[in-house]
Amino acid sequence: MLEFEPGYKDIDLGPTLALIRNMPPRDEYNNLISINHRDCPPISWTHELILDSEPLHVRQYCRTMTLAQGRILYQLWDDYEPWHPRHCGYIVPNFIATEARMISTKDRREDWKGLHPMKIRRYEDAWDAVVKAWPGIPIFGARRVVEELANMRIGGGKYDVEIVDKAVVRYARRYWTSYKAKLDSKGVNERNMASNWKVVKEIEEQVAWKLREVLGRWTRPGVKLGLDFLEHFGLVDKPAEQESAVQSSVQYRRFS
């Protein structure tokens, strides 16, 4: 039975919270709770209501990334007509809603318009390196990884395999597992991470199976992650600490 850690999964649902605590999801990556709009309590300041009137790519991102990060996705329904319930929207963490609205749906070259030709070349080289090594990565994820790579000072401007892999693993761990949520629940952030390295290591081990699953979907078709790769990034389970990797129900859509 899963425990709901304050600040990690729960929002302030008042009396409804007692009911939700007695109805835990099957696993932390399948946390979807439906709420009737008439019973919906005031929304916590840490969360935001994403109505169905929002653009499709915003709603899809909010749904996908809330579930991918092991957080609860609150689904709001209107059953005024019980024979035809209407979906109203989602209640998701604020930072995920903010990320969703920052997603560019234009061609990536539109993002780079007006930059110095040398910088555009760096972006193009980084893009080619990422999508070649990880063709299954969502477009919005590739944009984030490329942004990080393009701003790194790399000798010769070449993005070798290890540099690209590290950037992709960092992105996947932070945005496609419950890594950040678990850090938040322990009070660990960028400023005190070094002094809490043991906690960080434990959390990395806890989400390793999920990270393997995500990276396995992004690699080239027919290519499995090798043992050397898994060991290099600490993604091999220790015999005494193996977890059952429950398949995630998260579906994602690539945005171009």
Secondary structure, DSSP 8 states (H G I E B T S, - for coil): -----TTTT----THHHHHHHTS--SSTT--EEEEEGGG-----TTEEEEETTS-HHHHHHHHHHHHHTT--EEEEEE-SSTTS-EEEEEEEEHHHHHHHHH---S-HHHHTTTS-HHHHHHHHHHHHHHHHH-TTS-HHHHHHHHHHHHTS--GGG---HHHHHHHHHHHHHHHSSSHHHHHHHTT--TTTTGGGHHHHHHHHHHTHHHHHHHHHHHS-TT----HHHHHHTT-S--GGG---------------
